[in-house]
Amino acid sequence: MFDNQMNYLAYSQQWLIDYDLENQDLREKNYYQTIPDLPLQWKEIHQKVLAGNIQSHPEDLFIRANGKHLYLRWAMHPWYNIDNSIGGFIMATQVINELVEAREKALEMIKLKSHFFTAMSHDIRTPMNGVLGMTDLLLKTPLNREQKDFVETLKTSGQNLLSIINDLLDFSKLEAGEMSLNIQVFDIQECLENVIDLLGNQATNKGIELLLLIAKNVPPFILGDRNRVQQVLMNLS
């Protein structure tokens, strides 16, 4: 608690600990003299509070003269005399270094996890694309009806697995704030037909018939991210 000349009227033991003022008697001492490395912008904030404005901040950084970083959340509120004039203000501060460090560590872990998923998905997608490529080649060879059904089921299953891998990668990108869109012109009918093909086997097993109907006013080509549109439609199913 300070008067309007920034002299201490009261303080807590925690204040002494936080600002390296232990074993000192601060009563009637000037705030700026006890903490001479106080940032200039804080002094400007003090003047706003002494003018009657309540001030607060959820996270602020005070770099001490000795290089120590002090992360703080603080609030300041003027107090009034009997005649309603401002007598000074009350300041409450809390050191949140541990919270900030924990947050930064969590963000770093998210980034590391994103990089791991990226590397892992690449390692998995490479052989999976090889499998899908071989099924395409196999479908072009002479096969009886039963063999063709088996290969088409294998291809669909591989595409579903590849879609799941891509979903995992996208989730890790969202966590790390690295999601981006690949904008290009694509055939909307072909995109929808691919979704139907991917879901067809599951639908058949559940006794569901899937039909694709496209309204006449839907343009044949649109500008957007084809993969994202396909993912949305898959998730809606």
Residue pairs with C-beta under 8 A, 6 or more apart in sequence:
1 8
1 9
1 10
1 11
1 79
1 88
1 89
1 90
1 91
2 8
2 9
2 31
2 88
2 89
2 90
2 91
3 9
3 87
3 88
4 50
4 86
4 87
4 88
5 30
5 88
6 30
6 31
6 32
6 46
6 88
7 28
7 29
7 30
7 31
8 26
8 27
8 28
8 29
8 30
8 31
8 34
9 27
9 88
11 26
15 21
15 93
16 22
16 23
16 24
16 26
18 70
18 93
18 95
19 34
19 35
21 34
21 35
24 34
26 34
31 38
32 38
32 43
36 65
37 64
37 65
38 62
39 62
39 63
42 62
45 55
45 76
46 76
46 89
48 55
49 55
49 76
49 77
49 78
49 89
50 78
50 86
50 88
50 89
51 86
52 78
52 86
53 78
54 75
54 76
54 77
54 78
55 75
55 76
56 74
56 75
56 76
57 72
57 73
57 74
57 75
58 73
59 71
59 72
59 73
59 96
59 100
60 71
60 72
60 73
60 74
61 69
61 70
61 71
61 72
62 69
62 70
62 71
62 72
63 69
63 70
64 70
69 97
70 95
70 97
71 95
71 96
71 97
71 99
71 100
72 93
72 94
72 95
72 96
73 93
73 94
73 96
74 91
74 92
74 93
74 94
75 91
75 92
76 89
76 90
76 91
76 92
77 89
77 90
78 86
78 88
78 89
78 90
79 86
79 87
79 88
79 89
79 90
80 86
80 87
81 87
110 175
110 176
111 176
113 172
113 175
113 176
114 172
114 173
114 175
114 176
114 178
116 172
117 168
117 169
117 171
117 172
118 169
118 172
121 165
121 166
121 168
121 169
124 165
125 162
125 165
125 166
128 158
128 161
128 162
128 165
129 162
131 158
132 155
132 158
132 159
132 162
135 151
135 154
135 155
135 158
136 155
138 151
139 148
139 151
139 152
139 155
143 151
153 201
156 197
156 198
156 200
156 201
157 201
159 197
159 198
160 198
163 198
163 231
163 234
166 227
166 231
167 231
170 179
170 231
173 179
173 180
181 224
181 225
181 228
182 225
182 226
182 227
182 228
183 223
183 224
183 225
184 223
184 224
184 225
184 226
185 221
185 222
185 223
186 221
186 222
186 224
186 226
187 220
187 221
188 214
188 218
188 219
188 220
188 221
188 222
189 214
189 220
191 226
191 229
191 230
192 212
192 214
192 233
193 212
194 230
195 230
195 233
195 234
195 237
196 210
196 212
198 234
199 210
199 234
199 237
200 210
203 209
203 210
